[in-house]
Amino acid sequence: MAIKKATQRQGFKINEFIVYPAHGVGQIVNIEEQEVAGLSLELFVINFEQDKMTLRVPVGKVTSVGMRKLSDDESVEKALVTVSGRARIKRTMWSRRAQEYEAKINSGDLHSIAEVVRDLYRSDTQPEQSYSERQLYEAALDRMAREVAAIRKLSTTEAVQLIEKSLAKNPRRGAEKTEAEEAAA
């Protein structure tokens, strides 16, 4: 396997953070050439630090797999506004909603992931979530936090705190808290 000294392909550079829809935020650590089945392929080597995973993506397949650059700061602001909005609870079967949430999480789109975080968030005063709801919420929160952290140059923990602060801004959630406190008094 010969390592090619390319530093940029299709607008992506070595050491740049990217979003791979199925795995979230990763970093391009190299662009290498590899021979597979007699064909010479140029590959992005992407490292997903938190998952302890390395992925090789053919340069020519970048658009078809949905790999993209990180969102901009304006998109982060829109996503934070989305999570502070009113949750849209659908009355369809849970299995169908779970599939929709999973598709949004794996779309890699920051705004779609923010919608899942908003819809599945439960404050301390709200009823408990099922295990599968909690799993989807945590997956969405993790994906969103990693991208926000990479864009704003924060730690993942700081990004989670920023998102949770936006979630707490929801006017309805705040009203529910005060109603619950009044009932307890």
TITOR-991515 format. One record per residue: x, y, z of N, C-alpha, C in turn; residue number from 1; residue in one letter. Coordinates in Angstrom, 2 decimals. Example, Ala and Ser with C-alpha at 12.3 -4.5 7.8 and 13.67 -1.06 7.14 Angstrom:
! residues 2
(r (13.19, -5.69, 7.80), (12.30, -4.50, 7.80), (13.20, -3.30, 7.80), 1, "A"),
(r (12.85, -2.25, 7.08), (13.67, -1.06, 7.14), (12.90, 0.03, 7.87), 2, "S"),
! end
This chain:
! residues 185
(r (0.85, -1.17, 0.00), (0.00, 0.00, 0.00), (0.90, 1.24, 0.00), 1, "M"),
(r (0.82, 2.00, -1.06), (1.61, 3.21, -1.18), (0.80, 4.39, -0.67), 2, "A"),
(r (1.42, 5.21, 0.13), (0.73, 6.38, 0.66), (1.03, 7.56, -0.25), 3, "I"),
(r (-0.02, 8.14, -0.78), (0.12, 9.27, -1.69), (0.25, 10.56, -0.87), 4, "K"),
(r (1.03, 11.48, -1.34), (1.29, 12.71, -0.60), (0.27, 13.81, -0.92), 5, "K"),
(r (-0.94, 13.43, -1.26), (-1.98, 14.42, -1.52), (-2.45, 15.00, -0.20), 6, "A"),
(r (-2.73, 16.29, -0.19), (-3.21, 16.91, 1.04), (-4.65, 17.38, 0.91), 7, "T"),
(r (-5.19, 17.38, -0.33), (-6.56, 17.85, -0.52), (-7.19, 17.15, -1.71), 8, "Q"),
(r (-8.44, 16.73, -1.55), (-9.22, 16.11, -2.61), (-10.67, 16.52, -2.43), 9, "R"),
(r (-11.31, 16.92, -3.53), (-12.73, 17.31, -3.54), (-13.07, 18.30, -2.43), 10, "Q"),
(r (-12.16, 19.21, -2.15), (-12.40, 20.23, -1.14), (-12.15, 19.79, 0.30), 11, "G"),
(r (-11.82, 18.52, 0.50), (-11.53, 18.02, 1.85), (-10.02, 17.96, 2.04), 12, "F"),
(r (-9.55, 18.40, 3.21), (-8.12, 18.43, 3.49), (-7.78, 17.49, 4.64), 13, "K"),
(r (-6.52, 17.09, 4.70), (-6.04, 16.30, 5.83), (-6.16, 17.15, 7.10), 14, "I"),
(r (-6.52, 16.52, 8.21), (-6.74, 17.12, 9.53), (-8.03, 17.93, 9.63), 15, "N"),
(r (-8.86, 17.90, 8.59), (-10.13, 18.61, 8.62), (-11.20, 17.71, 9.26), 16, "E"),
(r (-12.07, 18.33, 10.07), (-13.19, 17.59, 10.65), (-14.32, 17.56, 9.63), 17, "F"),
(r (-14.97, 16.41, 9.51), (-16.07, 16.21, 8.57), (-17.22, 15.51, 9.29), 18, "I"),
(r (-18.37, 15.44, 8.62), (-19.50, 14.69, 9.15), (-19.79, 13.55, 8.18), 19, "V"),
(r (-19.75, 12.33, 8.72), (-20.13, 11.14, 7.96), (-21.48, 10.72, 8.53), 20, "Y"),
(r (-22.55, 10.73, 7.71), (-23.91, 10.55, 8.23), (-24.11, 9.39, 9.21), 21, "P"),
(r (-23.59, 8.24, 8.91), (-23.85, 7.07, 9.77), (-23.02, 7.06, 11.05), 22, "A"),
(r (-21.97, 7.89, 11.13), (-21.08, 7.83, 12.29), (-20.86, 9.17, 12.99), 23, "H"),
(r (-21.27, 10.27, 12.40), (-21.10, 11.57, 13.03), (-19.80, 12.25, 12.64), 24, "G"),
(r (-19.23, 13.00, 13.57), (-18.04, 13.82, 13.30), (-16.77, 12.97, 13.36), 25, "V"),
(r (-15.97, 13.09, 12.30), (-14.68, 12.41, 12.24), (-13.64, 13.36, 11.69), 26, "G"),
(r (-12.39, 12.93, 11.73), (-11.30, 13.77, 11.23), (-10.55, 13.02, 10.14), 27, "Q"),
(r (-10.32, 13.71, 9.01), (-9.54, 13.11, 7.94), (-8.09, 13.12, 8.39), 28, "I"),
(r (-7.50, 11.94, 8.54), (-6.12, 11.86, 9.01), (-5.14, 11.63, 7.87), 29, "V"),
(r (-5.66, 11.17, 6.71), (-4.78, 10.91, 5.59), (-5.60, 10.73, 4.32), 30, "N"),
(r (-4.94, 10.90, 3.19), (-5.50, 10.54, 1.89), (-4.49, 9.57, 1.30), 31, "I"),
(r (-4.91, 8.32, 1.10), (-3.96, 7.32, 0.64), (-4.46, 6.61, -0.60), 32, "E"),
(r (-3.53, 5.98, -1.29), (-3.87, 5.19, -2.46), (-3.70, 3.73, -2.10), 33, "E"),
(r (-4.70, 2.93, -2.46), (-4.68, 1.52, -2.11), (-5.16, 0.72, -3.31), 34, "Q"),
(r (-4.59, -0.46, -3.49), (-5.02, -1.31, -4.59), (-6.04, -2.32, -4.06), 35, "E"),
(r (-7.24, -2.28, -4.63), (-8.31, -3.19, -4.23), (-8.81, -3.91, -5.48), 36, "V"),
(r (-8.75, -5.24, -5.47), (-9.20, -6.07, -6.59), (-8.57, -5.63, -7.91), 37, "A"),
(r (-7.30, -5.28, -7.87), (-6.58, -4.89, -9.08), (-6.80, -3.44, -9.49), 38, "G"),
(r (-7.66, -2.73, -8.80), (-7.90, -1.32, -9.12), (-7.22, -0.43, -8.09), 39, "L"),
(r (-6.67, 0.67, -8.55), (-6.04, 1.62, -7.65), (-7.10, 2.62, -7.20), 40, "S"),
(r (-7.32, 2.69, -5.89), (-8.32, 3.60, -5.33), (-7.67, 4.64, -4.43), 41, "L"),
(r (-8.18, 5.86, -4.53), (-7.73, 6.91, -3.62), (-8.76, 6.97, -2.49), 42, "E"),
(r (-8.28, 6.93, -1.25), (-9.17, 6.83, -0.09), (-8.92, 7.93, 0.94), 43, "L"),
(r (-10.02, 8.44, 1.50), (-9.91, 9.31, 2.67), (-9.83, 8.37, 3.87), 44, "F"),
(r (-8.87, 8.60, 4.75), (-8.78, 7.82, 5.99), (-9.36, 8.73, 7.08), 45, "V"),
(r (-10.50, 8.31, 7.63), (-11.22, 9.13, 8.60), (-11.19, 8.45, 9.96), 46, "I"),
(r (-10.79, 9.21, 10.97), (-10.71, 8.68, 12.33), (-11.87, 9.24, 13.15), 47, "N"),
(r (-12.60, 8.33, 13.81), (-13.67, 8.72, 14.73), (-13.15, 8.43, 16.13), 48, "F"),
(r (-12.56, 9.44, 16.75), (-11.86, 9.30, 18.02), (-12.71, 8.66, 19.12), 49, "E"),
(r (-13.92, 9.17, 19.31), (-14.75, 8.68, 20.42), (-15.20, 7.23, 20.21), 50, "Q"),
(r (-15.33, 6.82, 18.96), (-15.75, 5.44, 18.68), (-14.56, 4.51, 18.51), 51, "D"),
(r (-13.34, 5.07, 18.58), (-12.11, 4.31, 18.35), (-12.22, 3.51, 17.05), 52, "K"),
(r (-12.56, 4.25, 15.97), (-12.82, 3.63, 14.69), (-12.12, 4.41, 13.58), 53, "M"),
(r (-11.62, 3.68, 12.59), (-11.04, 4.30, 11.40), (-11.83, 3.81, 10.21), 54, "T"),
(r (-12.20, 4.74, 9.33), (-13.00, 4.42, 8.16), (-12.25, 4.89, 6.92), 55, "L"),
(r (-12.26, 4.08, 5.88), (-11.66, 4.47, 4.61), (-12.77, 4.65, 3.59), 56, "R"),
(r (-12.86, 5.84, 3.03), (-13.91, 6.16, 2.06), (-13.27, 6.51, 0.73), 57, "V"),
(r (-13.65, 5.81, -0.36), (-13.11, 6.17, -1.67), (-13.45, 7.62, -2.01), 58, "P"),
(r (-12.48, 8.36, -2.53), (-12.67, 9.77, -2.86), (-13.87, 9.96, -3.79), 59, "V"),
(r (-14.05, 9.05, -4.74), (-15.15, 9.16, -5.69), (-16.52, 8.90, -5.10), 60, "G"),
(r (-16.59, 8.33, -3.91), (-17.88, 7.99, -3.28), (-18.32, 9.00, -2.23), 61, "K"),
(r (-17.56, 10.06, -2.07), (-17.83, 11.04, -1.01), (-19.26, 11.58, -1.08), 62, "V"),
(r (-19.71, 12.00, -2.26), (-21.05, 12.57, -2.36), (-22.13, 11.51, -2.19), 63, "T"),
(r (-21.92, 10.32, -2.72), (-22.96, 9.28, -2.61), (-23.14, 8.78, -1.18), 64, "S"),
(r (-22.10, 8.82, -0.35), (-22.25, 8.40, 1.05), (-22.73, 9.55, 1.93), 65, "V"),
(r (-22.73, 10.77, 1.40), (-23.25, 11.91, 2.14), (-22.25, 12.60, 3.04), 66, "G"),
(r (-20.96, 12.30, 2.86), (-19.93, 12.96, 3.68), (-19.95, 14.45, 3.38), 67, "M"),
(r (-19.86, 15.26, 4.43), (-19.89, 16.71, 4.23), (-18.98, 17.42, 5.22), 68, "R"),
(r (-18.73, 18.69, 4.92), (-17.95, 19.52, 5.84), (-18.82, 19.83, 7.05), 69, "K"),
(r (-18.19, 20.29, 8.13), (-18.95, 20.70, 9.31), (-19.89, 21.84, 8.94), 70, "L"),
(r (-20.99, 21.95, 9.66), (-21.92, 23.07, 9.45), (-21.23, 24.35, 9.90), 71, "S"),
(r (-21.82, 25.49, 9.55), (-21.26, 26.76, 10.00), (-21.92, 27.18, 11.32), 72, "D"),
(r (-21.42, 28.27, 11.89), (-21.91, 28.74, 13.19), (-23.38, 29.14, 13.11), 73, "D"),
(r (-23.80, 29.65, 11.96), (-25.20, 30.03, 11.77), (-26.12, 28.81, 11.88), 74, "E"),
(r (-25.68, 27.68, 11.33), (-26.46, 26.44, 11.41), (-26.55, 25.95, 12.85), 75, "S"),
(r (-25.48, 26.14, 13.62), (-25.49, 25.76, 15.03), (-26.53, 26.60, 15.77), 76, "V"),
(r (-26.56, 27.90, 15.49), (-27.55, 28.78, 16.13), (-28.97, 28.33, 15.80), 77, "E"),
(r (-29.21, 28.00, 14.51), (-30.54, 27.54, 14.11), (-30.90, 26.24, 14.82), 78, "K"),
(r (-29.94, 25.35, 14.96), (-30.18, 24.07, 15.64), (-30.50, 24.30, 17.12), 79, "A"),
(r (-29.79, 25.25, 17.74), (-30.05, 25.56, 19.16), (-31.43, 26.20, 19.34), 80, "L"),
(r (-31.85, 27.00, 18.35), (-33.20, 27.57, 18.38), (-34.23, 26.45, 18.22), 81, "V"),
(r (-33.93, 25.49, 17.35), (-34.82, 24.34, 17.13), (-35.03, 23.56, 18.42), 82, "T"),
(r (-33.96, 23.27, 19.14), (-34.11, 22.48, 20.38), (-34.86, 23.25, 21.46), 83, "V"),
(r (-34.83, 24.58, 21.39), (-35.56, 25.35, 22.40), (-37.03, 25.52, 22.03), 84, "S"),
(r (-37.41, 25.04, 20.84), (-38.80, 25.14, 20.39), (-39.70, 24.09, 21.02), 85, "G"),
(r (-40.94, 24.12, 20.61), (-41.96, 23.20, 21.15), (-41.80, 21.82, 20.50), 86, "R"),
(r (-41.80, 20.78, 21.33), (-41.66, 19.41, 20.84), (-42.86, 19.02, 19.99), 87, "A"),
(r (-42.60, 18.33, 18.89), (-43.68, 17.84, 18.03), (-43.86, 16.36, 18.32), 88, "R"),
(r (-44.87, 16.06, 19.07), (-45.14, 14.67, 19.43), (-46.18, 14.12, 18.47), 89, "I"),
(r (-45.79, 13.11, 17.72), (-46.71, 12.48, 16.78), (-47.43, 11.35, 17.48), 90, "K"),
(r (-48.64, 11.10, 17.08), (-49.45, 10.05, 17.69), (-49.42, 8.75, 16.89), 91, "R"),
(r (-48.38, 8.56, 16.11), (-48.26, 7.31, 15.34), (-47.64, 6.24, 16.23), 92, "T"),
(r (-47.60, 5.03, 15.72), (-47.02, 3.92, 16.49), (-45.55, 4.21, 16.79), 93, "M"),
(r (-45.09, 3.77, 17.96), (-43.72, 4.03, 18.37), (-42.71, 3.47, 17.37), 94, "W"),
(r (-42.97, 2.28, 16.84), (-42.00, 1.66, 15.92), (-41.80, 2.54, 14.68), 95, "S"),
(r (-42.88, 3.14, 14.19), (-42.78, 4.02, 13.02), (-42.03, 5.31, 13.37), 96, "R"),
(r (-42.35, 5.89, 14.55), (-41.65, 7.10, 14.99), (-40.18, 6.81, 15.21), 97, "R"),
(r (-39.87, 5.65, 15.80), (-38.47, 5.28, 16.06), (-37.70, 5.20, 14.75), 98, "A"),
(r (-38.32, 4.64, 13.71), (-37.66, 4.57, 12.40), (-37.39, 5.97, 11.85), 99, "Q"),
(r (-38.37, 6.86, 12.00), (-38.20, 8.24, 11.52), (-37.07, 8.94, 12.27), 100, "E"),
(r (-37.04, 8.76, 13.60), (-35.98, 9.37, 14.40), (-34.62, 8.82, 14.01), 101, "Y"),
(r (-34.54, 7.51, 13.83), (-33.28, 6.86, 13.43), (-32.81, 7.40, 12.08), 102, "E"),
(r (-33.74, 7.56, 11.14), (-33.40, 8.10, 9.81), (-32.88, 9.53, 9.93), 103, "A"),
(r (-33.50, 10.33, 10.79), (-33.05, 11.72, 10.98), (-31.65, 11.75, 11.59), 104, "K"),
(r (-31.41, 10.90, 12.59), (-30.10, 10.85, 13.23), (-29.03, 10.46, 12.20), 105, "I"),
(r (-29.32, 9.44, 11.39), (-28.34, 8.95, 10.42), (-28.28, 9.78, 9.14), 106, "N"),
(r (-29.12, 10.82, 9.03), (-29.06, 11.70, 7.86), (-27.81, 12.56, 7.92), 107, "S"),
(r (-27.31, 12.79, 9.14), (-26.13, 13.64, 9.29), (-26.46, 15.12, 9.27), 108, "G"),
(r (-27.73, 15.47, 9.06), (-28.16, 16.87, 9.00), (-28.35, 17.41, 10.42), 109, "D"),
(r (-27.63, 18.46, 10.76), (-27.65, 19.02, 12.11), (-29.06, 19.43, 12.54), 110, "L"),
(r (-29.81, 20.04, 11.64), (-31.16, 20.50, 11.98), (-32.08, 19.31, 12.26), 111, "H"),
(r (-31.99, 18.25, 11.47), (-32.82, 17.05, 11.70), (-32.48, 16.39, 13.03), 112, "S"),
(r (-31.20, 16.34, 13.34), (-30.76, 15.75, 14.61), (-31.28, 16.60, 15.78), 113, "I"),
(r (-31.25, 17.94, 15.60), (-31.77, 18.84, 16.64), (-33.26, 18.61, 16.87), 114, "A"),
(r (-34.01, 18.30, 15.81), (-35.44, 18.00, 15.96), (-35.65, 16.76, 16.82), 115, "E"),
(r (-34.82, 15.74, 16.61), (-34.93, 14.50, 17.40), (-34.62, 14.80, 18.87), 116, "V"),
(r (-33.56, 15.58, 19.11), (-33.19, 15.95, 20.49), (-34.36, 16.67, 21.15), 117, "V"),
(r (-34.94, 17.64, 20.44), (-36.07, 18.41, 20.98), (-37.27, 17.51, 21.27), 118, "R"),
(r (-37.63, 16.64, 20.32), (-38.83, 15.81, 20.47), (-38.70, 14.74, 21.55), 119, "D"),
(r (-37.49, 14.24, 21.78), (-37.31, 13.15, 22.74), (-36.82, 13.61, 24.11), 120, "L"),
(r (-36.56, 14.90, 24.26), (-36.07, 15.42, 25.55), (-37.14, 15.29, 26.63), 121, "Y"),
(r (-36.75, 14.86, 27.80), (-37.64, 14.80, 28.96), (-36.94, 15.49, 30.13), 122, "R"),
(r (-37.62, 16.48, 30.72), (-37.05, 17.13, 31.90), (-37.31, 16.24, 33.11), 123, "S"),
(r (-36.77, 16.63, 34.24), (-36.92, 15.84, 35.47), (-38.37, 15.72, 35.92), 124, "D"),
(r (-39.19, 16.73, 35.55), (-40.59, 16.72, 36.00), (-41.51, 15.92, 35.08), 125, "T"),
(r (-41.01, 15.53, 33.92), (-41.84, 14.79, 32.96), (-41.74, 13.29, 33.19), 126, "Q"),
(r (-42.73, 12.55, 32.68), (-42.70, 11.09, 32.87), (-41.47, 10.46, 32.23), 127, "P"),
(r (-41.08, 9.31, 32.76), (-39.89, 8.62, 32.26), (-40.06, 8.16, 30.82), 128, "E"),
(r (-38.93, 8.00, 30.15), (-38.93, 7.50, 28.78), (-38.72, 6.00, 28.80), 129, "Q"),
(r (-39.12, 5.38, 27.70), (-38.82, 3.96, 27.54), (-37.32, 3.84, 27.23), 130, "S"),
(r (-36.81, 2.64, 27.34), (-35.39, 2.41, 27.08), (-35.02, 2.82, 25.66), 131, "Y"),
(r (-35.84, 2.44, 24.68), (-35.52, 2.75, 23.28), (-35.60, 4.25, 23.01), 132, "S"),
(r (-36.55, 4.95, 23.65), (-36.63, 6.40, 23.50), (-35.36, 7.05, 24.04), 133, "E"),
(r (-34.94, 6.59, 25.21), (-33.74, 7.14, 25.85), (-32.51, 6.91, 24.98), 134, "R"),
(r (-32.40, 5.70, 24.40), (-31.27, 5.36, 23.53), (-31.21, 6.30, 22.32), 135, "Q"),
(r (-32.37, 6.52, 21.68), (-32.42, 7.41, 20.52), (-32.08, 8.85, 20.92), 136, "L"),
(r (-32.61, 9.29, 22.07), (-32.32, 10.64, 22.55), (-30.82, 10.81, 22.77), 137, "Y"),
(r (-30.21, 9.85, 23.45), (-28.77, 9.95, 23.74), (-27.93, 9.90, 22.48), 138, "E"),
(r (-28.34, 9.09, 21.50), (-27.60, 9.02, 20.22), (-27.69, 10.36, 19.50), 139, "A"),
(r (-28.88, 10.96, 19.47), (-29.06, 12.25, 18.81), (-28.29, 13.35, 19.53), 140, "A"),
(r (-28.38, 13.36, 20.86), (-27.67, 14.36, 21.65), (-26.16, 14.25, 21.44), 141, "L"),
(r (-25.65, 13.02, 21.40), (-24.22, 12.79, 21.20), (-23.77, 13.29, 19.82), 142, "D"),
(r (-24.53, 12.96, 18.77), (-24.19, 13.42, 17.41), (-24.20, 14.94, 17.33), 143, "R"),
(r (-25.24, 15.54, 17.89), (-25.36, 17.00, 17.84), (-24.23, 17.65, 18.64), 144, "M"),
(r (-23.96, 17.11, 19.83), (-22.91, 17.68, 20.69), (-21.54, 17.59, 20.03), 145, "A"),
(r (-21.24, 16.48, 19.36), (-19.94, 16.34, 18.71), (-19.74, 17.38, 17.61), 146, "R"),
(r (-20.81, 17.63, 16.83), (-20.67, 18.62, 15.76), (-20.58, 20.03, 16.34), 147, "E"),
(r (-21.41, 20.34, 17.33), (-21.35, 21.66, 17.97), (-19.97, 21.87, 18.60), 148, "V"),
(r (-19.44, 20.84, 19.24), (-18.11, 20.92, 19.88), (-17.03, 21.19, 18.84), 149, "A"),
(r (-17.09, 20.51, 17.70), (-16.07, 20.70, 16.66), (-16.16, 22.09, 16.04), 150, "A"),
(r (-17.38, 22.59, 15.85), (-17.56, 23.91, 15.23), (-17.17, 25.03, 16.19), 151, "I"),
(r (-17.62, 24.93, 17.44), (-17.38, 25.99, 18.42), (-16.08, 25.80, 19.20), 152, "R"),
(r (-15.36, 24.74, 18.89), (-14.09, 24.41, 19.56), (-14.28, 24.28, 21.08), 153, "K"),
(r (-15.28, 23.48, 21.44), (-15.58, 23.18, 22.84), (-15.31, 21.71, 23.10), 154, "L"),
(r (-15.36, 21.31, 24.36), (-15.32, 19.88, 24.66), (-16.73, 19.34, 24.42), 155, "S"),
(r (-16.87, 18.04, 24.27), (-18.19, 17.45, 24.05), (-19.09, 17.73, 25.25), 156, "T"),
(r (-18.53, 17.69, 26.46), (-19.30, 17.96, 27.68), (-19.85, 19.39, 27.67), 157, "T"),
(r (-19.01, 20.35, 27.27), (-19.46, 21.75, 27.20), (-20.56, 21.91, 26.15), 158, "E"),
(r (-20.43, 21.19, 25.04), (-21.45, 21.25, 23.98), (-22.77, 20.68, 24.48), 159, "A"),
(r (-22.72, 19.57, 25.22), (-23.94, 18.97, 25.79), (-24.60, 19.97, 26.74), 160, "V"),
(r (-23.80, 20.64, 27.57), (-24.34, 21.64, 28.51), (-25.01, 22.79, 27.76), 161, "Q"),
(r (-24.40, 23.22, 26.65), (-24.96, 24.29, 25.83), (-26.31, 23.86, 25.25), 162, "L"),
(r (-26.38, 22.64, 24.75), (-27.63, 22.11, 24.17), (-28.70, 21.98, 25.26), 163, "I"),
(r (-28.31, 21.44, 26.42), (-29.27, 21.26, 27.52), (-29.79, 22.61, 28.03), 164, "E"),
(r (-28.92, 23.63, 27.99), (-29.35, 24.97, 28.38), (-30.41, 25.48, 27.40), 165, "K"),
(r (-30.21, 25.20, 26.11), (-31.20, 25.60, 25.09), (-32.50, 24.81, 25.27), 166, "S"),
(r (-32.39, 23.53, 25.62), (-33.58, 22.71, 25.85), (-34.40, 23.27, 27.01), 167, "L"),
(r (-33.73, 23.74, 28.04), (-34.40, 24.28, 29.23), (-35.11, 25.60, 28.93), 168, "A"),
(r (-34.72, 26.28, 27.84), (-35.33, 27.57, 27.48), (-36.74, 27.40, 26.92), 169, "K"),
(r (-37.12, 26.18, 26.58), (-38.44, 25.95, 26.00), (-39.50, 26.51, 26.92), 170, "N"),
(r (-40.35, 27.43, 26.43), (-41.34, 28.07, 27.30), (-42.32, 27.08, 27.91), 171, "P"),
(r (-42.74, 26.08, 27.16), (-43.70, 25.10, 27.67), (-43.09, 24.27, 28.78), 172, "R"),
(r (-41.81, 23.89, 28.60), (-41.16, 23.07, 29.63), (-41.01, 23.87, 30.92), 173, "R"),
(r (-40.69, 25.15, 30.78), (-40.57, 26.01, 31.95), (-41.90, 26.16, 32.66), 174, "G"),
(r (-43.00, 26.28, 31.90), (-44.34, 26.42, 32.47), (-44.73, 25.14, 33.20), 175, "A"),
(r (-44.40, 24.00, 32.63), (-44.72, 22.72, 33.28), (-44.00, 22.61, 34.62), 176, "E"),
(r (-42.79, 23.11, 34.66), (-42.01, 23.05, 35.89), (-42.71, 23.86, 36.99), 177, "K"),
(r (-43.15, 25.08, 36.65), (-43.77, 25.91, 37.66), (-45.12, 25.34, 38.10), 178, "T"),
(r (-45.88, 24.75, 37.16), (-47.15, 24.12, 37.53), (-46.91, 22.96, 38.48), 179, "E"),
(r (-45.88, 22.17, 38.21), (-45.55, 21.03, 39.06), (-45.11, 21.51, 40.44), 180, "A"),
(r (-44.35, 22.61, 40.47), (-43.89, 23.16, 41.75), (-45.08, 23.70, 42.55), 181, "E"),
(r (-46.05, 24.35, 41.85), (-47.23, 24.88, 42.53), (-48.07, 23.75, 43.11), 182, "E"),
(r (-48.20, 22.66, 42.37), (-48.98, 21.51, 42.83), (-48.34, 20.88, 44.07), 183, "A"),
(r (-47.01, 20.90, 44.12), (-46.28, 20.32, 45.24), (-46.40, 21.19, 46.50), 184, "A"),
(r (-46.61, 22.50, 46.29), (-46.67, 23.44, 47.43), (-47.98, 23.41, 48.16), 185, "A"),
! end
